[in-house]
Amino acid sequence: MQPAPYFADLADNSLPVDAAWLTAGDGTRLRRAIWGKAVRGHVLLLPGRTEYIEKYGRVARDLAARGFATVCIDWRGQGLSDHLDGRRDIGHVEDFAEYQDDFQTLLADPAIAALPGPRLMFAHSMGGCIGLRALLNGFKPDAAVFSGPMWGIAINRYVKPIGEVIARAGSKLGKGAVRMPGTKAETYVLSDPFEDNLLTGDAEYWAWIKSHTKARPELGLGGPTLRWLDAAREEFARFDAAQMPQTPLLTLLGVDENVVDASAVRRQMARFEKGTLVEIPGARHEIWMEQPELQRQGWDAIDAFLNAQGL
């Protein structure tokens, strides 16, 4: 296994780490990391759009304190994994099935396959979309925890139909790799001020993640392409038609959520036989990176859920 770069100064934990390159079936090079020791089991942590391994260093630290090793990945087109034509100003895939190729490549890594169980899935935002598809495809972790899962995107109800038409038309006209109008080439945390941000109400956390892409611009990512948005819409429609899996599942949702479509999260969670939805007042999109009291509420819910599952 070829070692991959890892920026320990950004991750903000003292855990042992194994960072390595993987190669997906289509030749795409992916970066993955394994933190800590699996005393109680291990967590497959699926990050969201624009995210990268080091951003979850503090979450891995919190999981290590609970006895879990953490596995994390840079999805194709994100972090240090391969980008379309090397471009970091767009987030692009032709089909969300490409992310499933990444996930299967992660599972096939001998170092990850050898980790002792139980095996848990933690998934945030777009990672929640990828994670739900993995469950529907037959992946069977012992339990799953989702945070602000992207089962719909929060777009103004008057603008949404126009945005979907633009995305669909762009895809059909061969302009799928064009960035969605209204989005920026610069990564969100650098282009927008803390006061207006949709991710967290914690100024220290905002400054911390902002410092990452200032120090390492290669970790940044611009807005999604027309085809990415159209492919996401197609995946959401498939979710609506699917029978939800039997995996025990906890979903955390900020009451002040404005990145993903909170109504879609509530609608899908009502369809899970073994699903629990916990809504946290005052929390925005990134509950694991929120103000300390809001984080604590999230972790308390996770601890209670895992204990109830005997994990």
C-alpha positions, 0 to 999 in steps of 0.5 A: 500500500502506497503511503499518502500525504496527511496533514497532522497539524490540521487534523488536531489530534494525536492519534496514530494514523495510517494514510494511504492511496487506493485505486478505484476500478476506473483508475481514480486515485483515492486517499483514505486514512485510519485513525486510532485503535479498534478497542470497541470496534470501528467507524466508517466515516463518510464525509460530505461534499467539499470535505476531506480527511483532516476536517474529521480529526476532532471527530476521530478523537471523540470516537477514539475516546469511546474506543472506536478506530475511524476510517475516512476517505476523500471522495473522488473530486475532493481533498487529495483524491483525483479531480476531473482534469485536476480542477478544484473549482468544481465538484463533479461526477457524472453519476452518483454510482461513482461514489459507490465505486469509491466506497467499495474500493474502501471496503476492499482495502485489506487494512480496513477489512481486517479491522475488528468489529462491530462496524459502524457507519457515520455519514454526514451530508453528501456522505449520508446520500452515499451511505444510504445508497450503500445500505440499499445496495446491501451493505450491512453495518451493525448500526448507522449514524447520519448527520444532516444527510443529503436526501434533498437539497435546501433550495428556495421553493421558487428557485428550485424548479428553475435550478432543476431545469437548468441542471437537467438541460445543461446535462443533456446539452453536454454542459454537465461539467459547468459549475452551477450558476450562483456558486463560486470557484472558491471553497465556501468557508473562504468565500463567505463570512462566519456571520452568514454561514450555514454550517456552524454557530461556533466561531472557533470551529469556523476559524479552524476549518477556514485555516485548513484551506488557507494553509492547504489550498489543495484541500478546497473545492468550488461549487457543484456542476450542473451534472452533479446537481442533476445526478443528485436529483436522480438519486433522491428520486430513487430513494423515494421509490426504494424500500428502506433497509432494516439497519438500526439508524440514528439521524441527527438534524439541526433545527436551523438546517439550511443546506440539506432539505430538512423536510426530505430528511423527516420524510425518509426517516419516517419510512425506516422501521428501525430509524430514530430522528433527533432534532437539535434546536439551535444547531445548523448543518454540521452538528459535530462541529457546532457549539460545545453544548450542541455537540454534546447533545449530538454525542449524548444521542449517539451514546444512548443509541449505541448503548441501546443497540448493545454496541 
